[in-house]
Amino acid sequence: MAATLDAHLAQSPDSEWPEAWYMTDSEVSDPKARNRRVPNVAAPVSDLKALGILYWKMDEQYQHSYPIKSVPWDPKDTSDPKLAALRDDRGYSYADVITIHRDHLPNFDKMIAAFYATYPRCRRN
């Protein structure tokens, strides 16, 4: 059972991580655009991991519903067995759920701009 649980909680293999890239060094007029460098400079998974980013791909076979917004959200409320195991293994006791979509986030454009301005861009040496 422990081996199955460990495999179930293992982070996704590098090949399953979403695409990431280094952003343009020029001024950005639209924070919702991709803002890639030209030519594009991919950010390898090893760089993301070095920043402390973790990635698990949840099981697509399960259909789970989450609130549109819940700050904080109690992860005990999940019906997703993989998320529950991850929560228990890592000791997570709360989470924030925010749906970043024009229909669900008040002041969407202002909030997107704030998210963008809050986080410094990583530079590749």
C-alpha positions in Angstrom: 0.0 0.0 0.0 2.8 2.5 0.9 4.5 2.0 -2.5 1.1 2.7 -4.3 0.6 5.8 -2.1 4.1 7.0 -2.9 3.6 6.5 -6.6 0.3 8.2 -6.4 1.8 11.3 -4.7 4.9 11.4 -6.9 5.2 14.7 -8.8 4.3 14.5 -12.5 7.2 13.4 -14.7 9.0 16.3 -16.5 7.4 15.4 -19.8 3.9 16.2 -18.3 4.7 19.7 -16.9 3.0 22.6 -18.7 5.0 24.8 -21.0 6.9 27.6 -19.4 9.1 30.3 -20.9 11.2 33.4 -19.9 9.4 36.6 -20.5 10.4 39.4 -22.8 12.8 42.0 -21.4 10.9 44.8 -23.1 8.0 46.8 -21.6 4.8 44.8 -21.5 1.5 46.5 -22.6 -0.8 43.5 -22.0 -0.1 41.3 -19.0 -2.6 38.8 -20.3 -0.5 38.2 -23.4 2.1 35.4 -23.5 5.0 38.0 -23.5 7.6 35.5 -24.7 11.0 36.5 -25.8 11.7 36.5 -29.5 13.0 34.0 -30.2 11.2 32.1 -27.5 13.4 30.9 -24.6 11.8 27.9 -22.9 12.2 27.5 -19.1 13.2 24.0 -18.5 11.5 22.0 -15.7 14.8 21.9 -13.9 14.8 25.7 -13.6 11.2 25.6 -12.3 12.1 23.0 -9.7 15.2 25.0 -8.6 12.7 27.9 -7.9 10.8 25.5 -5.6 7.8 25.0 -7.9 6.1 21.6 -7.5 3.6 20.1 -10.0 1.1 17.3 -9.7 -1.3 16.5 -12.5 -4.6 15.5 -11.0 -6.5 12.5 -12.3 -8.7 13.5 -15.2 -10.9 10.5 -14.8 -12.4 12.1 -11.7 -14.8 15.0 -11.9 -14.6 17.1 -8.8 -16.3 20.3 -8.1 -14.6 23.1 -6.3 -16.1 26.4 -5.2 -15.6 29.4 -7.5 -14.1 31.3 -4.7 -13.3 30.3 -1.1 -10.7 32.1 0.9 -9.7 30.1 2.8 -10.9 26.8 1.6 -10.7 23.7 3.8 -9.0 20.9 1.9 -10.9 18.4 4.1 -13.8 19.2 1.8 -12.3 17.6 -1.3 -13.7 14.5 -2.9 -10.6 14.0 -5.0 -8.6 11.1 -3.5 -5.3 12.2 -4.9 -5.7 15.7 -3.6 -6.7 14.3 -0.2 -3.6 12.1 -0.1 -1.4 15.0 -1.1 -3.0 17.2 1.6 -2.5 14.6 4.2 1.0 13.8 3.2 2.2 17.4 3.1 0.1 18.5 6.1 -1.9 21.1 4.3 -4.7 22.5 6.4 -6.1 25.3 4.2 -6.0 26.5 0.7 -7.4 29.5 -1.3 -9.5 28.8 -4.3 -9.9 31.7 -6.7 -11.3 31.3 -10.2 -9.3 33.7 -12.4 -11.9 34.3 -15.1 -13.7 37.4 -16.2 -17.1 36.0 -15.2 -16.0 35.2 -11.6 -13.3 37.6 -10.5 -14.5 41.2 -9.8 -12.4 43.9 -11.4 -10.8 41.2 -13.6 -8.5 43.5 -15.6 -7.3 45.3 -12.6 -6.7 42.1 -10.7 -4.8 40.5 -13.6 -2.6 43.6 -13.8 -1.9 43.4 -10.0 -1.0 39.7 -10.3 1.4 40.5 -13.0 3.0 43.5 -11.2 3.3 41.6 -7.9 5.7 38.9 -9.0 9.2 39.8 -10.2 10.2 38.3 -13.5 12.9 35.7 -13.4 16.0 36.3 -15.4 18.1 33.7 -17.0 21.8 34.3 -16.7 
